[in-house]
Amino acid sequence: MDYDVIILGGGTYGCAIAYELSKYSLNIALIEKEYDIVTEIDTINSAIVYDGLQARSDLIASLEVEGNRAIYDICKKFNISLENKNSIFIAYSEGGRKELIRKFNKAKERGIYNIEIIDGKTAMDMESTIKKEPLMGILSRNTAIVSPYDFAIALGEVAAQNGVNFRFAETVLNISKVSKEFLITTTKGKFKSKIVINTIPDKNYDLDNDLREEEFIKHRKWLNYFTIDTHKEPENIIRAYEDDIKTLVVPTKHNVLAGVITDGELDTVTANHQIKKLIVGLRTQHITSFLSDSYYSDEIIIDQSKEEEAYIKISGKNYGELTMTPAIARLVKERVLDIIKCTEKKDFIDKRREVYRFTDISDEERNELIKIDKRYGKIVCLCNLVTEGEIIDSIRRPLGARTVEGVKRRTGAMIGTCKGSSCLNRVVSILARELDVNVADIVKESQGSNILNGRMKEFEEI
């Protein structure tokens, strides 16, 4: 089949670009190697809507500022939960103090508003979870918390209902130029496209094998972070600077995330100690999990130099990916419109199908919903009050969940205190029933990650 545009990768960039291009009379496909979109997201960074204050470069700052403004409009339009949260940057060393002053002055030069320098006492008055009075701080009133999954999935759903063909469980093997088109070879077939947009970080094909990481500046560190439960939730996003160590605390919808950013990986004891130095009353039993990952602050390059500018590659990884996504998607859209002639769709549906979150609505609204569909009265996940109705809806929606992790991303089931020990079996059963497959075929995320890897006898349900 021939396409006007093929997008490689179903992450936040891919979904946002698909949404922007679905407004036009284009035949578009998005190819994703997994069974779902947005499977690779670093939650602690992507949950924050940044404002450009801590960006190293003017480019990243401008993308964050533009994206920050756009995200509020997108969340309002598609009923995506977004919570305004101030950010407090605090310094516990002379080096940290100098860095904050430098960031503040640079932010002012960039025209970032609603920021101010505060003293240590004011910082503690504004945030009661800070354990020790800092030397100084910066207050930003521009930031917010949003679910990166809700955001990207909403854009993907609208793109899908406007005709974008999402091709899952399909890996791109090769891309070559044939006459004025590209030939894309995948594990499921061959396709021609006038334009290829590659959003997969560090993934190079034959056309761009000379685009190396050395072409953009990298300042990658290590992020060691905990999820914290049953502890007083901070009222603000906290970022503490102490010499070469930075500590980040992010209050999200379901728990608190606390991370330590260093040059190298830390063990759990050292990272735990660093976070306890910052947060009042934090005990080891409050910590439910510990994860380590790279902390990316690369420059983002939208490369259009290959094959007569019809091959567009987004390179670089950055902590502010979610914030910058709307701005980057619009830049890519403009480049596509410069290459190919098309018109805006008159029948474009710029609306998302309603999502009902049982935890976010009143008892009166809950009762009305249960009258319409009794399955909304059956609680499956006790920790986060996720109902059977919500899980079924997450499967039946455009780009619906096909895996256990897909249900988790869309509903919040299995990310509470019990981590799915009480509701996993019911989620698997609902998935199998709705998809009309055997329970043994249900996977956690990727191919081969079956929840049930053996059986003692034949069965159809659990």
C-alpha positions in Angstrom: 0.0 0.0 0.0 1.2 3.5 -0.8 1.1 6.4 1.8 1.8 10.1 1.7 3.5 10.0 5.1 4.8 7.1 7.3 5.7 7.9 10.9 8.1 5.6 12.6 7.6 5.2 16.4 4.4 5.5 18.5 5.9 7.5 21.3 4.8 11.0 22.3 6.4 12.6 19.3 4.8 10.1 16.9 1.3 10.4 18.4 1.5 14.2 18.4 2.8 14.4 14.8 0.1 11.9 13.7 -2.5 14.2 15.3 -1.3 17.3 13.6 -1.1 15.7 10.2 -4.5 14.0 10.5 -6.0 17.4 10.1 -5.0 17.3 6.4 -6.0 15.3 3.3 -3.1 12.9 3.7 -2.8 9.1 3.7 -0.8 8.4 6.9 0.5 5.3 8.7 2.3 5.0 12.0 4.5 1.9 12.5 5.2 0.8 16.1 7.2 -2.4 17.0 5.2 -2.9 20.2 1.5 -3.8 20.7 0.7 -0.3 22.0 1.7 3.3 21.8 3.8 5.2 24.4 5.4 2.1 25.9 8.8 3.7 26.6 8.3 6.7 28.9 10.4 7.9 31.9 7.5 8.8 34.2 9.4 11.0 36.7 10.4 13.4 34.0 7.5 13.2 31.6 5.0 13.9 34.4 6.3 17.5 34.6 5.2 20.3 32.3 8.3 22.5 32.2 8.7 26.2 31.5 12.2 26.5 30.1 13.8 27.8 33.4 16.3 24.9 33.7 16.9 24.4 30.0 20.6 24.4 29.0 20.1 26.0 25.6 17.9 28.7 24.1 16.4 26.2 21.6 15.2 23.8 24.4 13.9 26.7 26.4 11.9 28.1 23.4 10.4 24.7 22.7 9.5 24.2 26.3 7.8 27.7 26.5 5.8 27.1 23.4 4.9 23.5 24.4 3.9 24.7 27.9 1.3 27.0 26.4 0.0 24.5 24.0 -0.4 21.7 26.5 -2.9 23.6 28.6 -5.1 24.0 25.5 -4.8 20.3 24.5 -5.6 19.1 28.0 -8.7 21.2 28.2 -9.9 20.2 24.7 -9.4 16.4 25.3 -10.3 16.3 29.0 -6.8 15.3 30.1 -6.1 15.6 33.8 -3.6 18.5 34.4 -2.8 19.9 37.8 -1.0 23.2 38.2 2.0 22.7 40.5 4.5 25.4 41.4 8.2 24.4 41.2 10.6 25.3 43.9 14.3 25.2 43.1 16.4 25.2 46.3 20.2 25.3 47.0 22.0 23.6 49.8 25.6 24.6 48.8 27.4 27.6 47.5 27.8 25.8 44.1 24.0 25.2 44.1 23.3 28.8 44.9 25.4 30.0 42.0 23.8 27.6 39.6 20.3 28.8 40.6 21.3 32.5 40.2 22.7 31.7 36.8 19.5 29.9 35.8 17.3 32.7 37.1 19.3 35.4 35.1 19.2 33.3 32.0 15.5 32.7 32.3 14.9 36.4 32.6 16.9 37.0 29.4 14.7 34.4 27.7 11.6 36.2 28.7 10.3 33.6 31.1 7.7 35.1 33.4 6.2 34.2 36.8 9.5 33.4 38.4 11.1 34.9 41.4 14.0 34.5 43.9 12.9 33.5 47.4 14.8 33.0 50.6 15.1 29.7 52.5 12.5 30.5 55.1 9.9 31.4 52.4 10.7 28.1 50.6 10.0 26.2 53.8 6.8 28.2 54.5 5.6 27.3 51.0 6.6 23.6 51.2 6.2 21.9 54.5 7.8 18.7 53.4 11.3 20.4 53.0 13.4 19.1 56.0 16.2 21.7 56.1 16.2 25.4 55.4 18.0 26.0 52.1 20.3 28.9 51.3 17.9 30.3 48.7 15.4 29.3 46.2 13.6 30.1 42.9 9.8 29.9 42.7 8.2 29.2 39.3 4.4 29.4 38.9 4.4 28.1 35.3 4.7 24.3 35.8 2.2 21.5 36.1 1.7 17.8 36.5 0.1 15.7 33.7 0.0 12.0 32.9 2.3 11.4 29.9 0.2 8.4 29.0 -3.1 10.2 29.0 -1.6 13.0 26.9 -0.1 10.9 24.2 -2.9 8.3 24.1 -5.5 11.1 23.7 -3.6 12.5 20.7 -3.2 9.0 19.2 -6.9 8.3 19.6 -8.0 11.5 17.8 -5.4 10.8 15.0 -6.8 7.2 14.7 -10.4 8.3 14.4 -9.4 10.8 11.7 -7.9 8.1 9.5 -4.3 7.5 10.6 -3.4 3.8 10.2 -1.6 2.6 13.4 0.4 -0.6 12.6 1.4 -2.4 15.7 3.8 -5.3 16.4 5.7 -4.3 13.2 9.4 -3.7 13.0 11.0 -1.6 10.2 13.9 -3.5 8.6 15.1 -1.2 5.9 14.4 2.1 4.2 15.5 2.9 0.7 14.9 5.6 -1.9 13.1 4.4 -5.1 12.6 7.2 -7.6 10.8 10.0 -5.8 9.4 7.8 -3.0 10.7 5.7 -0.1 10.4 2.0 0.1 9.9 0.8 3.7 10.5 -2.9 4.4 9.0 -4.2 7.6 8.4 -7.6 9.2 4.9 -7.6 7.7 5.4 -6.2 4.2 6.7 -3.4 2.0 5.2 0.1 1.7 5.9 3.2 -0.4 5.7 6.7 1.1 6.4 10.2 -0.2 7.6 11.3 3.3 9.2 9.4 6.2 9.3 10.8 9.7 11.6 8.9 12.0 10.8 9.6 15.7 12.8 6.7 17.1 15.7 7.9 19.3 19.1 6.5 18.4 17.5 4.3 15.7 19.4 4.6 12.4 18.4 3.1 9.1 20.4 3.0 5.8 19.3 6.5 4.9 20.6 8.1 8.1 23.4 5.9 9.2 25.8 8.9 9.2 23.7 10.7 11.7 25.5 9.9 14.9 25.0 11.0 18.5 28.2 13.1 18.2 26.2 15.5 16.0 24.3 16.8 19.0 25.6 17.7 22.4 25.0 15.2 25.1 25.0 15.8 28.9 23.7 12.5 30.1 23.6 11.7 33.8 22.1 9.0 35.9 18.6 9.1 37.4 17.9 7.0 40.5 14.3 7.3 41.7 11.8 5.9 44.1 8.0 5.7 44.2 6.7 6.7 47.6 3.4 5.7 49.1 1.5 6.6 52.3 3.6 9.7 52.8 2.6 13.4 53.0 2.3 14.6 49.4 4.4 17.8 48.6 2.3 20.8 47.4 5.0 21.7 44.9 7.5 20.2 42.6 10.8 20.3 44.4 14.3 20.4 42.9 17.2 20.6 45.3 20.8 21.5 44.2 23.8 20.4 46.3 27.1 20.5 44.5 27.1 17.7 41.9 23.9 16.0 43.2 20.4 17.1 42.3 17.3 15.8 44.0 13.8 15.9 42.4 10.5 15.3 44.1 7.3 15.1 42.0 3.8 14.7 43.4 1.8 12.7 40.8 -1.8 11.5 40.8 -1.2 8.1 42.3 2.0 8.5 44.3 5.1 10.6 44.9 8.2 10.2 42.8 11.6 11.2 44.3 14.8 11.0 42.3 18.5 11.7 42.6 20.4 12.9 39.6 24.1 12.1 39.6 27.0 11.4 37.3 26.9 7.7 38.1 24.4 5.1 39.3 23.7 5.0 43.0 22.8 2.1 45.2 19.5 2.1 46.9 20.9 2.9 50.4 22.8 6.0 49.1 19.9 7.3 47.0 17.5 6.7 49.9 19.7 8.6 52.3 19.9 11.6 49.8 16.2 11.8 49.5 15.6 11.4 53.3 17.9 14.5 53.8 15.4 16.5 51.8 11.9 15.2 52.8 10.5 15.4 56.3 9.3 12.2 57.9 10.2 9.9 55.0 10.7 6.3 56.2 12.0 3.3 54.4 8.5 1.6 54.6 7.1 4.5 52.5 9.2 3.5 49.5 7.5 1.0 47.2 10.0 0.6 44.4 13.4 1.8 43.2 14.4 2.4 39.6 17.5 3.6 37.7 17.7 5.1 34.3 19.6 7.6 32.2 18.8 11.3 32.7 18.8 12.9 29.2 19.3 16.6 28.5 20.3 16.3 24.8 19.7 19.0 22.2 16.8 18.0 20.0 17.6 18.1 16.3 14.9 17.9 13.6 17.1 16.8 10.7 15.7 17.2 7.2 18.9 17.0 5.2 18.5 13.5 3.8 17.0 12.6 0.4 15.7 16.0 -0.8 14.3 16.8 2.6 11.5 14.2 2.5 13.1 12.1 5.2 12.7 13.9 8.6 14.6 12.5 11.7 14.1 13.7 15.2 17.3 13.0 17.2 18.2 13.4 20.8 16.6 12.6 24.1 15.6 15.2 26.7 13.9 15.2 30.1 11.4 17.8 28.7 10.1 15.6 25.9 6.5 15.8 26.8 6.6 19.6 27.2 8.3 20.1 23.9 6.1 17.6 22.0 3.4 20.0 20.8 6.0 22.5 19.5 8.0 19.9 17.8 4.9 18.3 16.2 3.9 21.7 14.7 7.4 22.3 13.3 7.3 18.9 11.6 3.8 19.5 10.3 5.0 22.8 8.7 7.9 21.0 7.0 5.6 18.3 5.7 3.2 20.9 4.3 6.1 22.6 2.5 6.9 19.3 0.8 3.5 17.9 -0.2 0.4 19.7 -1.4 -2.7 19.0 0.6 -5.8 20.7 2.1 -7.3 20.8 5.5 -10.1 18.2 6.1 -13.5 19.7 6.3 -14.7 16.7 8.3 -11.8 16.6 10.8 -13.1 15.5 14.3 -11.1 17.4 16.9 -12.8 15.7 19.8 -12.0 12.7 22.0 -14.5 10.2 23.1 -15.4 10.9 26.7 -13.4 9.2 29.5 -15.0 8.5 32.9 -12.6 8.3 35.8 -14.4 6.8 38.8 -11.9 8.4 41.2 -12.4 11.9 39.7 -16.2 12.2 39.7 -18.7 12.8 42.5 -20.9 10.2 44.1 -23.9 11.6 42.3 -22.1 11.3 39.0 -21.0 7.7 39.9 -24.5 6.7 40.6 -25.7 8.1 37.3 -22.9 6.3 35.5 -23.8 3.0 37.2 -27.4 3.4 36.1 -26.2 3.5 32.5 -23.7 0.7 32.8 -23.6 -1.5 35.9 -20.0 -2.5 35.2 -19.0 0.9 36.5 -20.2 -0.3 39.9 -17.8 -3.3 40.0 -14.4 -2.3 41.6 -11.5 -4.2 40.1 -8.6 -2.3 41.5 -9.2 -1.5 45.1 -6.1 0.7 45.5 -7.1 3.2 42.9 -10.8 2.5 42.6 -10.7 1.4 39.0 -13.9 -0.2 37.8 -14.7 -3.0 35.4 -16.4 -0.4 33.2 -13.3 1.7 32.9 -11.2 -1.4 32.0 -13.6 -2.5 29.3 -13.7 1.1 27.9 -9.9 1.2 27.8 -10.0 -1.9 25.6 -12.8 -0.9 23.3 -11.7 2.7 22.7 -9.8 3.7 19.5 -6.3 2.3 19.9 -7.6 0.3 22.8 -5.5 -1.6 25.3 -4.3 -5.1 24.1 -1.9 -5.8 27.0 -1.8 -5.7 30.8 0.5 -2.6 30.7 -1.9 -1.0 28.2 -4.7 -1.3 30.7 -2.5 0.0 33.4 -1.5 3.1 31.4 -5.1 4.0 30.5 -6.8 3.3 33.8 -4.3 3.4 36.7 -5.1 -0.2 37.7 -2.3 -2.2 39.2 -0.1 0.8 40.2 -1.5 1.2 43.7 0.0 -0.2 46.9 -0.5 -3.8 46.0 1.1 -3.4 42.6 -1.6 -5.6 41.0 -1.4 -8.6 43.4 -5.2 -8.2 44.1 -6.4 -7.3 40.6 -4.1 -8.8 38.0 -6.1 -11.9 37.5 -9.3 -10.0 36.9 -7.6 -7.7 34.5 -6.2 -10.6 32.5 -9.7 -12.3 32.5 -11.4 -9.1 31.2 -8.7 -8.6 28.5 -9.1 -12.2 27.3 -12.9 -11.9 27.3 -13.0 -8.6 25.4 -10.3 -9.6 22.9 -11.9 -13.1 22.5 -8.6 -14.9 23.1 -7.3 -17.5 25.6 -6.0 -16.1 28.9 -2.7 -17.8 28.1 -2.3 -15.5 25.1 -2.5 -12.3 27.2 0.9 -10.5 27.5 2.3 -8.0 29.9 3.7 -5.7 27.3 5.9 -7.1 24.5 5.8 -10.3 22.4 6.8 -13.3 24.6 5.9 -11.6 27.9 2.9 -13.8 28.5 1.4 -13.5 32.0 0.8 -17.3 32.1 3.8 -19.2 30.8 2.5 -22.7 31.5 -0.5 -24.7 32.4 -1.4 -27.9 34.3 -4.5 -28.5 32.3 -6.6 -26.8 29.7 -8.7 -23.8 30.8 -10.5 -20.9 29.2 -10.6 -18.5 32.1 -9.0 -17.7 35.5 
